[in-house]
Amino acid sequence: MTRFRIVELRRGTARPFGPNGELSAIDKQPVAGAVQVTATGMEGDEQGDPRHHGGPDKALHAYSVAHYPWWQGELPRVAERFRPGAFGENLVVEGVTEGDLCLGDLWQVGEVTLQLSQSRQPCWKLNTRFATTDMARRVQDSGRTGWYFRILTPGELRAPAEARLIERPHPDWPLTRIWDVLYRDTLNMVALRELSTLTGLPERWQSLAQNRLKRREVEDWSRRLNAPGSE
């Protein structure tokens, strides 16, 4: 897969959202016309929890429209919630999913150069968003997580637009393999060692891989997956 389409741009404002009034900007709205993007993200887009969201490694979140029909079938009780923008994505994309993309991919969109930095690690705010107590776990288990881009060359984005692959430094590391190492074959020492040395891997993921290698155990996911007070 060497091309995909960006069909919508979205951005959001941080508002009280969680069970204790935690802030979130997951409710992102369509952007009309062009918008400037910089190393830290889309102009006018906010994050409710800057410690875990946003920043250069998570400048833009993308999600594939191909996943929405699957989620509607998986959770018919809340099927109406599964529509473009529901996962808080900045880029609503079509023609590509996690299996078509590799860590470190460089994509050209007009004057903007994007680098695929990591998969999304789903958090408990998805449970609230979709009125489903284990939604974050379902996203993690499904592999339909979406992904993040760095912005290597800032500039103006508009939708619709075509993204074109210009470099693939790690063809052996599609996001589906990253998902497998993170959440399924979690103590595969050979894979973790290779993952930890990949150029462009975010520092937090390097630490995650190195800690698993050192301790031979998987980190606790409960605080990320479960809403405060739900454990």
N, C-alpha and C positions, 0 to 999 in steps of 0.2 A: 504494500500500500504506500504510494508516494504522494497522494493528494487527499485532502478532505475539505469539506466546506464548513465555514462558520456561518450559521444561519441567523444567530442573534447575539448581540452583546447585552450584558446585564450588569447592573451595579446596585448596591444597597446602602441603607443607612442603619447604623447600630441602634437598636431599640430593645427595651426589656422583653425577654423572650422565655427564659427558663423558669423552673419552679420557684426559684428564689429571686426572680427579677434579673437573672444574668442577662447581659447584653448579647445580642447577635444581629448580624446583618445578612442572615441567610435569605431573607425575603427580598431578593434582588429583582429589579424591574427592568424592562427593555430600555435600551438607549436608542434614541432616534438620531441618525446622522453619525458623524465621526466623533471619536473620543481619543484623547491623548493617553498613551500608556508610557510609563517610566519603569525604572528598575524595581520600584516597589509596588507597581500595580496600575490599575485603571484610575484615571482622574475622577474624583468624586465617589469612589468606592470606599466603604469603611469596613472595619473588622471589630466585632464586639470583644474579642479576646486576642489582643495582639501577641500574647505570649505563644499561642498555638496556631494562630492564623495570620496570613499575610506575610510580608517580608519578601526579600529577593527570591528565596527558594519556592515561595508560594504566591507569586505575583498575580497569576491568573489561574482560576480553576475552570476546567473544561469537563463537560459531561455529554455523552452520546445520546441522541434522541432514540437510537435503536433500542435502548434499554427500557424505555417507558412502557411499551406494550407488555413486555415481560413482567414488569412490576405490577401492572394493572391486573394481569392474570394471577400473579402470586398473591396479591392482597386486594381482592375485589371489594372488600368492605370499605376501603379508602381509595378506590380506583380513581376517583375524580381528582385526587391530590397529585397524581403522577402525570405531570405535564411539564413542558420545557420551563426551566428555571426552578423546579421544585427542589433540586439538590443544592441550591445556592450557587450555581455555576455562573461564572462571568462569560464563558463562551459556550453557547449551545451549538454542538457540532453534529454533522451527519457524514456518513460514508466511512466511519472509522470507529473501532472499539479498542479496548485494552490489548487485545491480541495482535493488533496491527501496529502497535507502537513500541518503541524500545527506549530504555533509559538513555538520556543524553541526545536523543534525536534533535536535530536543528531543522526548524520549519520557517519558511519565509512567507509572510503575509503582507503584501504590499511593501512598504518601507520598513516594516517591523520584523525582527528576527527573534523567534521564540526557541527556547531549549526546554525539552521535557525533563523536569527535575525529579519528579517522584509521583508515585500513586498517592491517592488520598487515603489517609487513615481515618475511617469514620468515627465520629464521636456521638455522645448521648443526645446532642441537640437534634439529631435526626429522629430520635424516638418521639420527641415533642412535635417536631415538624409533621410527622406522618401519623400521629396519634397511635403509635404501635410501640409497646414497651421494649421490644427487642429489635427495633429497626436497624440500629447501628450494627448489631451483631449479624443481622441478615445481609446487610450490605457487605460487610467484611467477608462473610462466608460465601457470598455469591461471586465475588470478584468484580462486580459491577460498581466499582468505587469511584470512577472518574480519575482525573490526574491534574497535576500542576505544571505550569510553565514558568520558567524564568524569562525575563526580557533582556536579551543581549543587545539588541539595537532598538532604542525607544523610537516612538513615532506615533503616527495616527492610524487608528483602526476604524473600520466601518464594516457593517454587515448588510447584505451577504458579502462574503469574501472567500477566496480560495487560498488554502495553505498548501505549500509545495515543499516536499522533503528535499533538503540540500546536503545533509550529511547524517550518517548513522554510525557513530563510533562504537556502539555496543550491540551489534546485531544478534548476539547470543543471549541478550537480556531483554526480551519483551516484557511488558508489564505483567503478563500472565505468569511469567517465571518469578518476577519479584513477589507477586502475590503468593505464589506457592511457597517461597522461602519464608515470607513473613508470617503466614497464617496456616499452612498445612504441614509442610516438611520442615518444621521450625528449628530443628536441631541438626540439620544437614551441615556438618562442619566444613565439608569441601565447598559447598555452595556459599556458605556464610563467609568463608575466607576469601573467595573470589569476589563476592559482592562488596566486601569491606574495602577492596583495593580499586574499585572502579573510579575512574576520573569523573568528576562532576557529581558524585554521590553527595547528598546533603550531609553536613556534619552530624546531625542528629541520627541519621541512618547509619553512618559509620560507627558511631558510639553504640547504637543498638546491636549491630552485627558483632562488634568487638566484645561487648558485654556478654552476649550469648556464647561466643567462643571461649571466653574466660571462665564464666560461671557454669556453663553447660546446663542452663535453664532458661526458660522463656520469661520475659518481663510480665508483670501483672497488667492485664488489660482492663480490669474492672472499673477503674476511675474514668477511663476514656469512654467505655461503652455504656455505663450505667449512669442515669441521671442522679444528681445529688439527692441523698435521702432515700434512694430506691433500693439500696443494698440491704 
